[in-house]
């Protein structure tokens, strides 16, 4: 597996570094391969896109590496499925708290 950095941009307003990589490999690269190459924290790294071309063993990868967890939470969208699950859990916890409070 051969990895080349095409471009690197430091985005100070969003507190992150934006990378575009080119990876030559026999199979699709994983997030772990990219994190190992960049030597970054896995929790602060967001692999946005891994694009391959049919018939070629070259993959273009877009990666965002954040400076801290707060910056990542502020700018990364939360998927609808995860938001719905969090709201449902909060409602259930509130209902359980009311039921426990009324049982005293």
BELFEN-V68508 format. One record per residue. RES is the residue in one small letter. SS is DSSP state (~ for helix, > for strand, _ for the rest). Layout:
# BELFEN-V68508
res	ss
RES	SS
RES	SS
This chain:
# BELFEN-V68508
res	ss
x	_
x	>
x	>
x	>
x	>
x	>
x	>
x	>
x	>
x	>
x	>
x	_
x	_
x	_
x	_
x	>
x	>
x	>
x	>
x	>
x	>
x	>
x	>
x	>
x	_
x	_
x	_
x	_
x	_
x	_
x	~
x	~
x	~
x	~
x	~
x	~
x	~
x	~
x	_
x	_
x	_
x	~
x	~
x	~
x	>
x	>
x	>
x	>
x	>
x	>
x	>
x	>
x	_
x	_
x	_
x	_
x	_
x	>
x	>
x	>
x	>
x	>
x	>
x	>
x	>
x	>
x	_
x	_
x	~
x	~
x	~
x	~
x	~
x	~
x	~
x	_
x	_
x	_
x	_
x	~
x	~
x	~
x	~
x	~
x	~
x	~
x	~
x	~
x	~
x	~
x	~
x	~
x	~
x	~
x	~
x	~
x	~
x	~
x	~
x	~
x	~
x	~
x	_
x	_
